[in-house]
Amino acid sequence: VQLQACGGGLVQAGGSLRLSCAVSGYTSSRYVVAWFRQAPGKEREFVTVIGLSTTHYADAVKGRFTISRDNANNNAYLQMNSLKPEDTAVYYCATATGLGTRFNVPSWYDYWGQGTLVTVSS
């Protein structure tokens, strides 16, 4: 399984970005896709996850970020609106075979993309 994240960049506060995660290697769509982020000097933190029809969001992004997936093309997306300087981080997509109770913990996930940097200027 391989994950390729892209779409990061530099944006002003209040702006928007759309991240993409291309997933390959699964034989079906029965996997969950999550986004985590890691700011300099901080631990990796959960952002959002999507199962077949269920989504969860961290409180810090709820109402501003939207996760979606295109199972036909094995892609997942993170639409980020109303960006804030505190959203600055490297964003990683990750996959797991199920949506368990520990979906917000990095160790739950089996595969990770390489990360894409999002920088929000004030």
Kinemage of the C-alpha trace (Angstrom):
@kinemage 1
@onewidth
@group {chain A} dominant
@subgroup {mainchain}
@vectorlist {calphas} color= white
{ca val a 1} P 0.000 0.000 0.000
{ca gln a 2} L 1.240 3.458 -0.881
{ca leu a 3} L -0.114 6.892 -0.063
{ca gln a 4} L 0.853 10.094 -1.841
{ca ala a 5} L -0.211 13.393 -0.294
{ca cys a 6} L -0.064 16.688 -2.130
{ca gly a 7} L -1.660 20.118 -2.273
{ca gly a 8} L 0.124 21.963 0.486
{ca gly a 9} L 1.465 25.456 0.097
{ca leu a 10} L 1.573 28.979 1.455
{ca val a 11} L -1.732 30.751 2.034
{ca gln a 12} L -2.840 33.826 3.933
{ca ala a 13} L -5.021 33.561 6.994
{ca gly a 14} L -8.640 33.193 5.978
{ca gly a 15} L -7.716 31.438 2.771
{ca ser a 16} L -8.334 27.902 1.581
{ca leu a 17} L -6.369 24.889 0.427
{ca arg a 18} L -7.334 21.437 -0.770
{ca leu a 19} L -5.096 18.517 0.032
{ca ser a 20} L -5.226 15.252 -1.872
{ca cys a 21} L -4.174 11.762 -0.901
{ca ala a 22} L -3.788 9.139 -3.603
{ca val a 23} L -4.077 5.612 -2.220
{ca ser a 24} L -2.885 2.519 -4.032
{ca gly a 25} L -2.506 -1.131 -3.164
{ca tyr a 26} L -5.827 -1.967 -1.526
{ca thr a 27} L -8.033 -4.546 -3.233
{ca ser a 28} L -11.248 -2.915 -1.991
{ca ser a 29} L -12.450 0.412 -0.571
{ca arg a 30} L -12.924 -1.020 2.917
{ca tyr a 31} L -10.326 1.139 4.586
{ca val a 32} L -10.467 4.406 6.433
{ca val a 33} L -8.465 7.493 5.559
{ca ala a 34} L -7.317 10.016 8.105
{ca trp a 35} L -5.422 13.247 8.101
{ca phe a 36} L -2.986 14.123 10.857
{ca arg a 37} L -0.753 17.137 11.172
{ca gln a 38} L 2.477 17.933 12.924
{ca ala a 39} L 3.670 21.426 13.692
{ca pro a 40} L 7.343 22.133 14.471
{ca gly a 41} L 8.203 20.992 17.971
{ca lys a 42} L 4.812 19.390 18.535
{ca glu a 43} L 3.428 15.891 18.448
{ca arg a 44} L 1.467 14.591 15.514
{ca glu a 45} L -2.210 15.345 16.057
{ca phe a 46} L -5.427 14.008 14.633
{ca val a 47} L -7.326 16.216 12.208
{ca thr a 48} L -10.074 14.112 10.649
{ca val a 49} L -10.997 10.632 9.447
{ca ile a 50} L -13.463 9.156 6.989
{ca gly a 51} L -14.801 5.622 6.830
{ca leu a 52} L -17.251 4.335 4.260
{ca ser a 53} L -19.876 6.813 5.469
{ca thr a 54} L -18.678 8.141 8.822
{ca thr a 55} L -16.505 11.148 9.546
{ca his a 56} L -14.909 12.542 12.675
{ca tyr a 57} L -13.171 15.862 13.158
{ca ala a 58} L -10.904 17.358 15.764
{ca asp a 59} L -12.578 20.234 17.571
{ca ala a 60} L -9.923 22.640 16.295
{ca val a 61} L -10.988 22.141 12.669
{ca lys a 62} L -14.677 21.361 12.982
{ca gly a 63} L -16.725 23.620 10.729
{ca arg a 64} L -13.690 24.708 8.720
{ca phe a 65} L -12.270 21.487 7.286
{ca thr a 66} L -14.101 18.842 5.254
{ca ile a 67} L -12.826 15.374 4.454
{ca ser a 68} L -14.117 13.434 1.471
{ca arg a 69} L -13.166 10.424 -0.589
{ca asp a 70} L -13.551 9.212 -4.145
{ca asn a 71} L -13.561 5.430 -3.937
{ca ala a 72} L -13.683 4.983 -7.698
{ca asn a 73} L -10.304 6.694 -8.015
{ca asn a 74} L -8.885 5.781 -4.593
{ca asn a 75} L -8.410 9.399 -3.597
{ca ala a 76} L -9.176 11.258 -0.418
{ca tyr a 77} L -9.340 14.999 0.020
{ca leu a 78} L -9.112 17.551 2.769
{ca gln a 79} L -10.776 20.871 2.004
{ca met a 80} L -9.455 23.475 4.405
{ca asn a 81} L -11.272 26.800 4.671
{ca ser a 82} L -10.854 29.796 6.950
{ca leu a 83} L -7.264 28.798 7.583
{ca lys a 84} L -5.496 30.163 10.633
{ca pro a 85} L -1.779 30.543 11.380
{ca glu a 86} L -2.126 27.777 13.961
{ca asp a 87} L -3.067 25.388 11.142
{ca thr a 88} L 0.520 25.608 9.915
{ca ala a 89} L 1.959 22.091 9.932
{ca val a 90} L 3.009 19.160 7.813
{ca tyr a 91} L -0.166 17.272 6.939
{ca tyr a 92} L -0.087 13.499 6.597
{ca cys a 93} L -2.701 11.128 5.251
{ca ala a 94} L -2.927 7.663 6.725
{ca thr a 95} L -5.020 4.533 6.262
{ca ala a 96} L -6.278 1.727 8.452
{ca thr a 97} L -8.480 -1.275 7.829
{ca gly a 98} L -11.202 -0.192 10.259
{ca leu a 99} L -12.650 2.716 12.175
{ca gly a 100} L -12.036 1.692 15.761
{ca thr a 101} L -12.329 3.693 18.931
{ca arg a 102} L -8.704 4.738 18.667
{ca phe a 103} L -9.134 6.475 15.307
{ca asn a 104} L -7.521 9.639 16.664
{ca val a 105} L -4.282 7.899 17.639
{ca pro a 106} L -1.434 7.683 15.102
{ca ser a 107} L -0.568 4.107 16.075
{ca trp a 108} L -4.014 2.957 14.881
{ca tyr a 109} L -2.964 3.502 11.272
{ca asp a 110} L -1.067 1.069 9.102
{ca tyr a 111} L 0.180 3.216 6.266
{ca trp a 112} L 1.256 6.834 5.937
{ca gly a 113} L 1.920 9.276 3.166
{ca gln a 114} L 5.035 11.407 3.045
{ca gly a 115} L 3.407 14.636 4.252
{ca thr a 116} L 2.707 17.955 2.620
{ca leu a 117} L 3.536 21.314 4.201
{ca val a 118} L 0.811 23.863 4.827
{ca thr a 119} L 1.928 27.325 5.876
{ca val a 120} L -0.634 29.934 6.874
{ca ser a 121} L 0.653 33.480 7.164
{ca ser a 122} L -0.977 36.078 9.388
